[in-house]
Amino acid sequence: AYAYLFTPPDRPLSEEAYERLRTIGETTDLGSGFRIAMRDLEIRGAGNLLGTGQSGHVATVGY
């Protein structure tokens, strides 16, 4: 599969966004999704799935 990712030319990328895009660009081997997910975990942190700061819907993950 191919993905074309475009960024607005008039707005600079944040360092975090640049790191994410760089990771995707460097990780192109079959089965690389796990490496991308691990790098995203490093960038964003693990968070707290059941904490009050969690975004999304906790009910949809079975709790």
N, CA, C, O and CB atoms as a CASP TS submission, in Angstrom:
PFRMAT TS
TARGET T0000
AUTHOR 0000-0000-0000
METHOD Language model
MODEL 1
PARENT N/A
ATOM      1  N   ALA     1       0.833  -1.177   0.000  1.00  0.00           N
ATOM      2  CA  ALA     1       0.000   0.000   0.000  1.00  0.00           C
ATOM      3  C   ALA     1       0.879   1.242   0.000  1.00  0.00           C
ATOM      4  O   ALA     1       2.046   1.198   0.389  1.00  0.00           O
ATOM      5  CB  ALA     1      -0.948  -0.003   1.206  1.00  0.00           C
ATOM      6  N   TYR     2       0.315   2.313  -0.429  1.00  0.00           N
ATOM      7  CA  TYR     2       1.011   3.589  -0.448  1.00  0.00           C
ATOM      8  C   TYR     2       0.184   4.613   0.314  1.00  0.00           C
ATOM      9  O   TYR     2      -1.045   4.549   0.341  1.00  0.00           O
ATOM     10  CB  TYR     2       1.276   4.059  -1.900  1.00  0.00           C
ATOM     11  N   ALA     3       0.869   5.538   0.918  1.00  0.00           N
ATOM     12  CA  ALA     3       0.194   6.639   1.609  1.00  0.00           C
ATOM     13  C   ALA     3       0.903   7.930   1.240  1.00  0.00           C
ATOM     14  O   ALA     3       2.126   8.031   1.331  1.00  0.00           O
ATOM     15  CB  ALA     3       0.185   6.426   3.164  1.00  0.00           C
ATOM     16  N   TYR     4       0.135   8.897   0.830  1.00  0.00           N
ATOM     17  CA  TYR     4       0.672  10.220   0.540  1.00  0.00           C
ATOM     18  C   TYR     4       0.242  11.144   1.668  1.00  0.00           C
ATOM     19  O   TYR     4      -0.951  11.355   1.884  1.00  0.00           O
ATOM     20  CB  TYR     4       0.184  10.752  -0.855  1.00  0.00           C
ATOM     21  N   LEU     5       1.197  11.684   2.371  1.00  0.00           N
ATOM     22  CA  LEU     5       0.912  12.558   3.506  1.00  0.00           C
ATOM     23  C   LEU     5       1.331  13.972   3.142  1.00  0.00           C
ATOM     24  O   LEU     5       2.480  14.214   2.775  1.00  0.00           O
ATOM     25  CB  LEU     5       1.643  12.074   4.795  1.00  0.00           C
ATOM     26  N   PHE     6       0.406  14.887   3.246  1.00  0.00           N
ATOM     27  CA  PHE     6       0.664  16.279   2.905  1.00  0.00           C
ATOM     28  C   PHE     6       0.552  17.134   4.154  1.00  0.00           C
ATOM     29  O   PHE     6      -0.269  16.869   5.033  1.00  0.00           O
ATOM     30  CB  PHE     6      -0.312  16.773   1.817  1.00  0.00           C
ATOM     31  N   THR     7       1.376  18.148   4.220  1.00  0.00           N
ATOM     32  CA  THR     7       1.310  19.098   5.329  1.00  0.00           C
ATOM     33  C   THR     7       1.088  20.489   4.747  1.00  0.00           C
ATOM     34  O   THR     7       1.518  20.768   3.627  1.00  0.00           O
ATOM     35  CB  THR     7       2.614  19.052   6.203  1.00  0.00           C
ATOM     36  N   PRO     8       0.425  21.358   5.490  1.00  0.00           N
ATOM     37  CA  PRO     8       0.192  22.713   4.987  1.00  0.00           C
ATOM     38  C   PRO     8       1.524  23.436   4.770  1.00  0.00           C
ATOM     39  O   PRO     8       2.354  23.480   5.678  1.00  0.00           O
ATOM     40  CB  PRO     8      -0.701  23.511   5.968  1.00  0.00           C
ATOM     41  N   PRO     9       1.737  23.998   3.592  1.00  0.00           N
ATOM     42  CA  PRO     9       3.016  24.658   3.319  1.00  0.00           C
ATOM     43  C   PRO     9       3.224  25.938   4.122  1.00  0.00           C
ATOM     44  O   PRO     9       4.356  26.393   4.285  1.00  0.00           O
ATOM     45  CB  PRO     9       3.119  24.973   1.856  1.00  0.00           C
ATOM     46  N   ASP    10       2.141  26.515   4.622  1.00  0.00           N
ATOM     47  CA  ASP    10       2.262  27.779   5.343  1.00  0.00           C
ATOM     48  C   ASP    10       2.361  27.598   6.858  1.00  0.00           C
ATOM     49  O   ASP    10       2.462  28.582   7.590  1.00  0.00           O
ATOM     50  CB  ASP    10       1.085  28.660   5.020  1.00  0.00           C
ATOM     51  N   ARG    11       2.334  26.353   7.333  1.00  0.00           N
ATOM     52  CA  ARG    11       2.449  26.104   8.777  1.00  0.00           C
ATOM     53  C   ARG    11       3.573  25.112   9.031  1.00  0.00           C
ATOM     54  O   ARG    11       3.566  24.017   8.469  1.00  0.00           O
ATOM     55  CB  ARG    11       1.109  25.569   9.363  1.00  0.00           C
ATOM     56  N   PRO    12       4.534  25.474   9.866  1.00  0.00           N
ATOM     57  CA  PRO    12       5.622  24.536  10.155  1.00  0.00           C
ATOM     58  C   PRO    12       5.125  23.385  11.035  1.00  0.00           C
ATOM     59  O   PRO    12       4.193  23.545  11.822  1.00  0.00           O
ATOM     60  CB  PRO    12       6.796  25.268  10.845  1.00  0.00           C
ATOM     61  N   LEU    13       5.762  22.237  10.884  1.00  0.00           N
ATOM     62  CA  LEU    13       5.428  21.080  11.714  1.00  0.00           C
ATOM     63  C   LEU    13       6.023  21.242  13.100  1.00  0.00           C
ATOM     64  O   LEU    13       7.099  21.814  13.268  1.00  0.00           O
ATOM     65  CB  LEU    13       5.929  19.779  11.066  1.00  0.00           C
ATOM     66  N   SER    14       5.313  20.733  14.080  1.00  0.00           N
ATOM     67  CA  SER    14       5.893  20.689  15.424  1.00  0.00           C
ATOM     68  C   SER    14       6.974  19.611  15.430  1.00  0.00           C
ATOM     69  O   SER    14       7.004  18.748  14.552  1.00  0.00           O
ATOM     70  CB  SER    14       4.794  20.402  16.520  1.00  0.00           C
ATOM     71  N   GLU    15       7.838  19.663  16.398  1.00  0.00           N
ATOM     72  CA  GLU    15       8.895  18.660  16.516  1.00  0.00           C
ATOM     73  C   GLU    15       8.287  17.266  16.655  1.00  0.00           C
ATOM     74  O   GLU    15       8.788  16.300  16.080  1.00  0.00           O
ATOM     75  CB  GLU    15       9.809  18.971  17.724  1.00  0.00           C
ATOM     76  N   GLU    16       7.207  17.172  17.420  1.00  0.00           N
ATOM     77  CA  GLU    16       6.536  15.885  17.630  1.00  0.00           C
ATOM     78  C   GLU    16       5.960  15.347  16.318  1.00  0.00           C
ATOM     79  O   GLU    16       6.103  14.163  16.015  1.00  0.00           O
ATOM     80  CB  GLU    16       5.415  16.028  18.681  1.00  0.00           C
ATOM     81  N   ALA    17       5.321  16.203  15.555  1.00  0.00           N
ATOM     82  CA  ALA    17       4.752  15.781  14.271  1.00  0.00           C
ATOM     83  C   ALA    17       5.855  15.362  13.309  1.00  0.00           C
ATOM     84  O   ALA    17       5.714  14.373  12.591  1.00  0.00           O
ATOM     85  CB  ALA    17       3.908  16.912  13.651  1.00  0.00           C
ATOM     86  N   TYR    18       6.944  16.109  13.294  1.00  0.00           N
ATOM     87  CA  TYR    18       8.065  15.765  12.427  1.00  0.00           C
ATOM     88  C   TYR    18       8.620  14.391  12.790  1.00  0.00           C
ATOM     89  O   TYR    18       8.913  13.589  11.903  1.00  0.00           O
ATOM     90  CB  TYR    18       9.168  16.830  12.523  1.00  0.00           C
ATOM     91  N   GLU    19       8.768  14.113  14.081  1.00  0.00           N
ATOM     92  CA  GLU    19       9.283  12.816  14.521  1.00  0.00           C
ATOM     93  C   GLU    19       8.358  11.682  14.088  1.00  0.00           C
ATOM     94  O   GLU    19       8.828  10.626  13.663  1.00  0.00           O
ATOM     95  CB  GLU    19       9.459  12.799  16.044  1.00  0.00           C
ATOM     96  N   ARG    20       7.059  11.892  14.192  1.00  0.00           N
ATOM     97  CA  ARG    20       6.106  10.859  13.764  1.00  0.00           C
ATOM     98  C   ARG    20       6.225  10.584  12.269  1.00  0.00           C
ATOM     99  O   ARG    20       6.279   9.429  11.848  1.00  0.00           O
ATOM    100  CB  ARG    20       4.669  11.280  14.106  1.00  0.00           C
ATOM    101  N   LEU    21       6.265  11.643  11.471  1.00  0.00           N
ATOM    102  CA  LEU    21       6.380  11.465  10.027  1.00  0.00           C
ATOM    103  C   LEU    21       7.709  10.828   9.645  1.00  0.00           C
ATOM    104  O   LEU    21       7.766   9.997   8.739  1.00  0.00           O
ATOM    105  CB  LEU    21       6.223  12.800   9.318  1.00  0.00           C
ATOM    106  N   ARG    22       8.757  11.211  10.322  1.00  0.00           N
ATOM    107  CA  ARG    22      10.066  10.622  10.048  1.00  0.00           C
ATOM    108  C   ARG    22      10.058   9.130  10.355  1.00  0.00           C
ATOM    109  O   ARG    22      10.615   8.335   9.598  1.00  0.00           O
ATOM    110  CB  ARG    22      11.159  11.328  10.867  1.00  0.00           C
ATOM    111  N   THR    23       9.431   8.751  11.456  1.00  0.00           N
ATOM    112  CA  THR    23       9.340   7.339  11.820  1.00  0.00           C
ATOM    113  C   THR    23       8.610   6.549  10.743  1.00  0.00           C
ATOM    114  O   THR    23       9.049   5.464  10.363  1.00  0.00           O
ATOM    115  CB  THR    23       8.630   7.176  13.169  1.00  0.00           C
ATOM    116  N   ILE    24       7.507   7.082  10.253  1.00  0.00           N
ATOM    117  CA  ILE    24       6.758   6.396   9.199  1.00  0.00           C
ATOM    118  C   ILE    24       7.614   6.264   7.944  1.00  0.00           C
ATOM    119  O   ILE    24       7.630   5.208   7.311  1.00  0.00           O
ATOM    120  CB  ILE    24       5.449   7.152   8.879  1.00  0.00           C
ATOM    121  N   GLY    25       8.316   7.316   7.587  1.00  0.00           N
ATOM    122  CA  GLY    25       9.150   7.291   6.394  1.00  0.00           C
ATOM    123  C   GLY    25      10.323   6.338   6.478  1.00  0.00           C
ATOM    124  O   GLY    25      10.741   5.777   5.466  1.00  0.00           O
ATOM    125  N   GLU    26      10.858   6.150   7.666  1.00  0.00           N
ATOM    126  CA  GLU    26      12.020   5.274   7.848  1.00  0.00           C
ATOM    127  C   GLU    26      11.632   3.816   8.055  1.00  0.00           C
ATOM    128  O   GLU    26      12.483   2.933   7.948  1.00  0.00           O
ATOM    129  CB  GLU    26      12.840   5.747   9.025  1.00  0.00           C
ATOM    130  N   THR    27      10.378   3.551   8.346  1.00  0.00           N
ATOM    131  CA  THR    27       9.957   2.209   8.716  1.00  0.00           C
ATOM    132  C   THR    27       9.034   1.677   7.636  1.00  0.00           C
ATOM    133  O   THR    27       7.816   1.824   7.726  1.00  0.00           O
ATOM    134  CB  THR    27       9.256   2.199  10.102  1.00  0.00           C
ATOM    135  N   THR    28       9.611   1.059   6.615  1.00  0.00           N
ATOM    136  CA  THR    28       8.825   0.649   5.458  1.00  0.00           C
ATOM    137  C   THR    28       8.816  -0.853   5.221  1.00  0.00           C
ATOM    138  O   THR    28       8.213  -1.308   4.248  1.00  0.00           O
ATOM    139  CB  THR    28       9.340   1.331   4.243  1.00  0.00           C
ATOM    140  N   ASP    29       9.454  -1.628   6.063  1.00  0.00           N
ATOM    141  CA  ASP    29       9.501  -3.075   5.869  1.00  0.00           C
ATOM    142  C   ASP    29       8.160  -3.714   6.211  1.00  0.00           C
ATOM    143  O   ASP    29       7.360  -3.151   6.958  1.00  0.00           O
ATOM    144  CB  ASP    29      10.612  -3.693   6.722  1.00  0.00           C
ATOM    145  N   LEU    30       7.931  -4.888   5.656  1.00  0.00           N
ATOM    146  CA  LEU    30       6.733  -5.647   5.969  1.00  0.00           C
ATOM    147  C   LEU    30       6.687  -5.934   7.467  1.00  0.00           C
ATOM    148  O   LEU    30       7.678  -6.397   8.033  1.00  0.00           O
ATOM    149  CB  LEU    30       6.687  -6.960   5.157  1.00  0.00           C
ATOM    150  N   GLY    31       5.577  -5.673   8.106  1.00  0.00           N
ATOM    151  CA  GLY    31       5.443  -5.906   9.542  1.00  0.00           C
ATOM    152  C   GLY    31       5.993  -4.789  10.396  1.00  0.00           C
ATOM    153  O   GLY    31       6.229  -4.992  11.587  1.00  0.00           O
ATOM    154  N   SER    32       6.203  -3.626   9.833  1.00  0.00           N
ATOM    155  CA  SER    32       6.797  -2.510  10.568  1.00  0.00           C
ATOM    156  C   SER    32       5.820  -1.789  11.478  1.00  0.00           C
ATOM    157  O   SER    32       6.223  -0.901  12.229  1.00  0.00           O
ATOM    158  CB  SER    32       7.379  -1.532   9.610  1.00  0.00           C
ATOM    159  N   GLY    33       4.564  -2.146  11.428  1.00  0.00           N
ATOM    160  CA  GLY    33       3.564  -1.471  12.251  1.00  0.00           C
ATOM    161  C   GLY    33       3.898  -1.496  13.724  1.00  0.00           C
ATOM    162  O   GLY    33       3.651  -0.524  14.438  1.00  0.00           O
ATOM    163  N   PHE    34       4.458  -2.605  14.188  1.00  0.00           N
ATOM    164  CA  PHE    34       4.818  -2.705  15.603  1.00  0.00           C
ATOM    165  C   PHE    34       5.900  -1.697  15.956  1.00  0.00           C
ATOM    166  O   PHE    34       5.831  -1.054  17.004  1.00  0.00           O
ATOM    167  CB  PHE    34       5.288  -4.124  15.942  1.00  0.00           C
ATOM    168  N   ARG    35       6.896  -1.555  15.096  1.00  0.00           N
ATOM    169  CA  ARG    35       7.969  -0.577  15.352  1.00  0.00           C
ATOM    170  C   ARG    35       7.417   0.842  15.359  1.00  0.00           C
ATOM    171  O   ARG    35       7.826   1.666  16.177  1.00  0.00           O
ATOM    172  CB  ARG    35       9.085  -0.702  14.292  1.00  0.00           C
ATOM    173  N   ILE    36       6.498   1.126  14.458  1.00  0.00           N
ATOM    174  CA  ILE    36       5.877   2.450  14.428  1.00  0.00           C
ATOM    175  C   ILE    36       5.092   2.687  15.712  1.00  0.00           C
ATOM    176  O   ILE    36       5.162   3.769  16.295  1.00  0.00           O
ATOM    177  CB  ILE    36       4.954   2.597  13.196  1.00  0.00           C
ATOM    178  N   ALA    37       4.351   1.684  16.151  1.00  0.00           N
ATOM    179  CA  ALA    37       3.571   1.817  17.385  1.00  0.00           C
ATOM    180  C   ALA    37       4.480   2.031  18.593  1.00  0.00           C
ATOM    181  O   ALA    37       4.163   2.836  19.469  1.00  0.00           O
ATOM    182  CB  ALA    37       2.698   0.575  17.601  1.00  0.00           C
ATOM    183  N   MET    38       5.596   1.327  18.648  1.00  0.00           N
ATOM    184  CA  MET    38       6.521   1.489  19.769  1.00  0.00           C
ATOM    185  C   MET    38       7.146   2.883  19.764  1.00  0.00           C
ATOM    186  O   MET    38       7.321   3.487  20.822  1.00  0.00           O
ATOM    187  CB  MET    38       7.620   0.418  19.716  1.00  0.00           C
ATOM    188  N   ARG    39       7.479   3.389  18.594  1.00  0.00           N
ATOM    189  CA  ARG    39       8.048   4.740  18.504  1.00  0.00           C
ATOM    190  C   ARG    39       7.009   5.778  18.910  1.00  0.00           C
ATOM    191  O   ARG    39       7.338   6.758  19.578  1.00  0.00           O
ATOM    192  CB  ARG    39       8.559   5.026  17.071  1.00  0.00           C
ATOM    193  N   ASP    40       5.762   5.569  18.513  1.00  0.00           N
ATOM    194  CA  ASP    40       4.684   6.469  18.915  1.00  0.00           C
ATOM    195  C   ASP    40       4.515   6.439  20.428  1.00  0.00           C
ATOM    196  O   ASP    40       4.266   7.472  21.051  1.00  0.00           O
ATOM    197  CB  ASP    40       3.362   6.085  18.219  1.00  0.00           C
ATOM    198  N   LEU    41       4.651   5.265  21.012  1.00  0.00           N
ATOM    199  CA  LEU    41       4.570   5.139  22.467  1.00  0.00           C
ATOM    200  C   LEU    41       5.686   5.931  23.139  1.00  0.00           C
ATOM    201  O   LEU    41       5.464   6.572  24.166  1.00  0.00           O
ATOM    202  CB  LEU    41       4.642   3.661  22.885  1.00  0.00           C
ATOM    203  N   GLU    42       6.885   5.887  22.563  1.00  0.00           N
ATOM    204  CA  GLU    42       8.000   6.675  23.102  1.00  0.00           C
ATOM    205  C   GLU    42       7.718   8.172  23.002  1.00  0.00           C
ATOM    206  O   GLU    42       8.009   8.926  23.930  1.00  0.00           O
ATOM    207  CB  GLU    42       9.303   6.337  22.361  1.00  0.00           C
ATOM    208  N   ILE    43       7.153   8.596  21.880  1.00  0.00           N
ATOM    209  CA  ILE    43       6.902  10.019  21.657  1.00  0.00           C
ATOM    210  C   ILE    43       5.781  10.526  22.561  1.00  0.00           C
ATOM    211  O   ILE    43       5.930  11.560  23.213  1.00  0.00           O
ATOM    212  CB  ILE    43       6.550  10.275  20.186  1.00  0.00           C
ATOM    213  N   ARG    44       4.658   9.803  22.604  1.00  0.00           N
ATOM    214  CA  ARG    44       3.487  10.273  23.354  1.00  0.00           C
ATOM    215  C   ARG    44       3.475   9.841  24.805  1.00  0.00           C
ATOM    216  O   ARG    44       2.879  10.519  25.642  1.00  0.00           O
ATOM    217  CB  ARG    44       2.242   9.788  22.697  1.00  0.00           C
ATOM    218  N   GLY    45       4.107   8.752  25.118  1.00  0.00           N
ATOM    219  CA  GLY    45       4.017   8.201  26.466  1.00  0.00           C
ATOM    220  C   GLY    45       2.865   7.216  26.547  1.00  0.00           C
ATOM    221  O   GLY    45       1.991   7.188  25.681  1.00  0.00           O
ATOM    222  N   ALA    46       2.876   6.416  27.590  1.00  0.00           N
ATOM    223  CA  ALA    46       1.890   5.343  27.722  1.00  0.00           C
ATOM    224  C   ALA    46       0.508   5.863  28.084  1.00  0.00           C
ATOM    225  O   ALA    46      -0.495   5.281  27.671  1.00  0.00           O
ATOM    226  CB  ALA    46       2.344   4.350  28.764  1.00  0.00           C
ATOM    227  N   GLY    47       0.440   6.935  28.839  1.00  0.00           N
ATOM    228  CA  GLY    47      -0.862   7.443  29.247  1.00  0.00           C
ATOM    229  C   GLY    47      -1.480   6.573  30.324  1.00  0.00           C
ATOM    230  O   GLY    47      -0.818   5.722  30.919  1.00  0.00           O
ATOM    231  N   ASN    48      -2.747   6.801  30.560  1.00  0.00           N
ATOM    232  CA  ASN    48      -3.473   6.061  31.582  1.00  0.00           C
ATOM    233  C   ASN    48      -4.830   5.692  30.998  1.00  0.00           C
ATOM    234  O   ASN    48      -5.723   6.534  30.917  1.00  0.00           O
ATOM    235  CB  ASN    48      -3.622   6.894  32.908  1.00  0.00           C
ATOM    236  N   LEU    49      -4.984   4.444  30.594  1.00  0.00           N
ATOM    237  CA  LEU    49      -6.186   4.007  29.897  1.00  0.00           C
ATOM    238  C   LEU    49      -7.456   4.274  30.689  1.00  0.00           C
ATOM    239  O   LEU    49      -8.467   4.677  30.115  1.00  0.00           O
ATOM    240  CB  LEU    49      -6.090   2.543  29.585  1.00  0.00           C
ATOM    241  N   LEU    50      -7.419   4.059  31.985  1.00  0.00           N
ATOM    242  CA  LEU    50      -8.627   4.211  32.791  1.00  0.00           C
ATOM    243  C   LEU    50      -8.662   5.518  33.568  1.00  0.00           C
ATOM    244  O   LEU    50      -9.567   5.720  34.378  1.00  0.00           O
ATOM    245  CB  LEU    50      -8.749   3.059  33.745  1.00  0.00           C
ATOM    246  N   GLY    51      -7.708   6.406  33.347  1.00  0.00           N
ATOM    247  CA  GLY    51      -7.659   7.673  34.067  1.00  0.00           C
ATOM    248  C   GLY    51      -8.633   8.696  33.518  1.00  0.00           C
ATOM    249  O   GLY    51      -9.206   8.515  32.443  1.00  0.00           O
ATOM    250  N   THR    52      -8.812   9.764  34.262  1.00  0.00           N
ATOM    251  CA  THR    52      -9.742  10.817  33.850  1.00  0.00           C
ATOM    252  C   THR    52      -9.224  11.603  32.657  1.00  0.00           C
ATOM    253  O   THR    52     -10.010  12.225  31.943  1.00  0.00           O
ATOM    254  CB  THR    52     -10.008  11.760  35.004  1.00  0.00           C
ATOM    255  N   GLY    53      -7.922  11.587  32.427  1.00  0.00           N
ATOM    256  CA  GLY    53      -7.357  12.318  31.302  1.00  0.00           C
ATOM    257  C   GLY    53      -7.427  11.559  29.996  1.00  0.00           C
ATOM    258  O   GLY    53      -6.995  12.078  28.966  1.00  0.00           O
ATOM    259  N   GLN    54      -7.956  10.350  30.003  1.00  0.00           N
ATOM    260  CA  GLN    54      -8.038   9.531  28.801  1.00  0.00           C
ATOM    261  C   GLN    54      -9.075  10.106  27.843  1.00  0.00           C
ATOM    262  O   GLN    54     -10.197  10.413  28.247  1.00  0.00           O
ATOM    263  CB  GLN    54      -8.384   8.074  29.159  1.00  0.00           C
ATOM    264  N   SER    55      -8.701  10.250  26.584  1.00  0.00           N
ATOM    265  CA  SER    55      -9.679  10.685  25.592  1.00  0.00           C
ATOM    266  C   SER    55     -10.325   9.450  24.976  1.00  0.00           C
ATOM    267  O   SER    55      -9.778   8.351  25.061  1.00  0.00           O
ATOM    268  CB  SER    55      -9.016  11.577  24.494  1.00  0.00           C
ATOM    269  N   GLY    56     -11.449   9.625  24.378  1.00  0.00           N
ATOM    270  CA  GLY    56     -12.148   8.495  23.771  1.00  0.00           C
ATOM    271  C   GLY    56     -13.195   7.938  24.704  1.00  0.00           C
ATOM    272  O   GLY    56     -13.599   8.591  25.666  1.00  0.00           O
ATOM    273  N   HIS    57     -13.626   6.747  24.419  1.00  0.00           N
ATOM    274  CA  HIS    57     -14.704   6.118  25.176  1.00  0.00           C
ATOM    275  C   HIS    57     -14.191   4.852  25.839  1.00  0.00           C
ATOM    276  O   HIS    57     -13.915   3.864  25.158  1.00  0.00           O
ATOM    277  CB  HIS    57     -15.910   5.802  24.264  1.00  0.00           C
ATOM    278  N   VAL    58     -14.060   4.870  27.142  1.00  0.00           N
ATOM    279  CA  VAL    58     -13.545   3.724  27.878  1.00  0.00           C
ATOM    280  C   VAL    58     -14.465   2.523  27.709  1.00  0.00           C
ATOM    281  O   VAL    58     -13.988   1.388  27.696  1.00  0.00           O
ATOM    282  CB  VAL    58     -13.383   4.066  29.362  1.00  0.00           C
ATOM    283  N   ALA    59     -15.757   2.739  27.580  1.00  0.00           N
ATOM    284  CA  ALA    59     -16.709   1.634  27.453  1.00  0.00           C
ATOM    285  C   ALA    59     -16.428   0.781  26.218  1.00  0.00           C
ATOM    286  O   ALA    59     -16.713  -0.417  26.217  1.00  0.00           O
ATOM    287  CB  ALA    59     -18.134   2.174  27.395  1.00  0.00           C
ATOM    288  N   THR    60     -15.880   1.375  25.182  1.00  0.00           N
ATOM    289  CA  THR    60     -15.634   0.614  23.958  1.00  0.00           C
ATOM    290  C   THR    60     -14.448  -0.324  24.076  1.00  0.00           C
ATOM    291  O   THR    60     -14.269  -1.186  23.216  1.00  0.00           O
ATOM    292  CB  THR    60     -15.414   1.551  22.807  1.00  0.00           C
ATOM    293  N   VAL    61     -13.630  -0.187  25.113  1.00  0.00           N
ATOM    294  CA  VAL    61     -12.514  -1.112  25.306  1.00  0.00           C
ATOM    295  C   VAL    61     -12.836  -2.149  26.366  1.00  0.00           C
ATOM    296  O   VAL    61     -11.959  -2.906  26.781  1.00  0.00           O
ATOM    297  CB  VAL    61     -11.251  -0.352  25.690  1.00  0.00           C
ATOM    298  N   GLY    62     -14.077  -2.190  26.804  1.00  0.00           N
ATOM    299  CA  GLY    62     -14.526  -3.260  27.668  1.00  0.00           C
ATOM    300  C   GLY    62     -14.396  -3.037  29.155  1.00  0.00           C
ATOM    301  O   GLY    62     -14.331  -4.009  29.908  1.00  0.00           O
ATOM    302  N   TYR    63     -14.354  -1.792  29.615  1.00  0.00           N
ATOM    303  CA  TYR    63     -14.283  -1.559  31.060  1.00  0.00           C
ATOM    304  C   TYR    63     -15.459  -0.752  31.493  1.00  0.00           C
ATOM    305  O   TYR    63     -15.593  -0.442  32.677  1.00  0.00           O
ATOM    306  CB  TYR    63     -12.986  -0.854  31.453  1.00  0.00           C
TER
END
